[in-house]
Amino acid sequence: SSPGLFRYEVVPTRGALRLVVRRIDGRFVFSHSECGGTVIRWTYVFRPRRGASPLVRMLAPLWRRYAMHVMERIASEVQAVADQAAAPASIS
């Protein structure tokens, strides 16, 4: 079957990011892995404000680290829920 897709757009209205970014286009693509799990691919594009491209390029590595950290936490939470659902029920 075809992969699932979730697209989104964020327009920063507060904080420092709103000064350099007019919007962020993102998407999640979900597909089946060969081992039976799910592969999640998260991509995003920062649309800088006029004249802010150099600053946005400097911020990109920091955002990439943040995004990786977020995905690791999400994967950990999903795995914990899956493990809990697969555990045999205990009788109290």
C-alpha positions as CSV (number, residue, x, y, z in Angstrom):
1,S,0.0,0.0,0.0
2,S,1.1,3.6,-0.4
3,P,2.7,5.4,2.5
4,G,0.7,7.8,4.7
5,L,1.4,11.5,4.4
6,F,0.8,14.4,6.8
7,R,1.7,17.9,5.5
8,Y,1.7,21.0,7.7
9,E,2.5,24.7,7.6
10,V,3.7,26.8,10.5
11,V,3.6,30.6,10.5
12,P,5.7,31.8,13.5
13,T,3.8,34.6,15.3
14,R,5.9,34.8,18.4
15,G,9.5,34.5,19.5
16,A,12.7,35.3,17.6
17,L,11.9,32.8,14.8
18,R,9.2,35.1,13.5
19,L,11.8,37.7,12.7
20,V,13.7,35.6,10.2
21,V,11.2,33.0,9.0
22,R,7.9,33.7,7.2
23,R,6.7,30.1,7.3
24,I,7.8,26.5,7.7
25,D,6.5,23.8,5.4
26,G,6.8,20.3,6.8
27,R,5.7,16.8,6.2
28,F,5.7,13.4,7.7
29,V,5.8,10.3,5.4
30,F,4.9,7.0,6.9
31,S,5.9,3.7,5.2
32,H,6.3,0.1,6.0
33,S,9.7,-1.2,6.9
34,E,11.0,-4.6,5.8
35,C,11.1,-5.8,9.4
36,G,7.4,-5.1,9.9
37,G,7.6,-1.7,11.6
38,T,7.0,1.8,10.3
39,V,9.5,4.2,8.8
40,I,8.9,7.8,9.5
41,R,10.5,10.5,7.4
42,W,10.2,14.1,8.6
43,T,11.2,16.9,6.2
44,Y,10.7,20.6,6.5
45,V,11.6,23.7,4.6
46,F,12.2,27.1,6.3
47,R,10.9,30.0,4.1
48,P,13.0,32.9,5.2
49,R,12.0,36.5,5.3
50,R,13.6,38.8,2.8
51,G,17.3,39.3,3.6
52,A,17.3,36.6,6.3
53,S,18.5,33.6,4.2
54,P,22.1,33.7,5.6
55,L,20.8,33.7,9.2
56,V,18.4,30.9,8.5
57,R,21.2,28.8,7.0
58,M,23.2,29.3,10.2
59,L,20.2,28.2,12.3
60,A,19.6,25.0,10.2
61,P,22.2,22.8,12.0
62,L,20.7,23.8,15.4
63,W,17.2,23.0,14.2
64,R,18.4,19.7,12.7
65,R,19.7,18.6,16.1
66,Y,16.5,19.7,17.7
67,A,14.4,17.7,15.2
68,M,16.6,14.6,15.7
69,H,16.1,14.8,19.4
70,V,12.3,15.2,19.0
71,M,12.1,12.2,16.7
72,E,14.2,10.1,19.2
73,R,11.8,11.0,22.0
74,I,8.7,10.2,19.9
75,A,10.2,6.9,18.9
76,S,11.0,6.1,22.5
77,E,7.4,6.9,23.6
78,V,5.8,4.9,20.8
79,Q,8.0,1.9,21.7
80,A,7.1,2.2,25.3
81,V,3.4,2.2,24.5
82,A,3.8,-0.8,22.1
83,D,5.8,-2.7,24.8
84,Q,3.1,-2.0,27.4
85,A,0.3,-3.1,25.0
86,A,2.2,-6.3,24.2
87,A,2.9,-7.2,27.9
88,P,0.7,-9.8,29.4
89,A,-2.0,-8.4,31.7
90,S,-1.3,-8.7,35.4
91,I,-3.8,-9.6,38.0
92,S,-3.8,-7.3,41.0
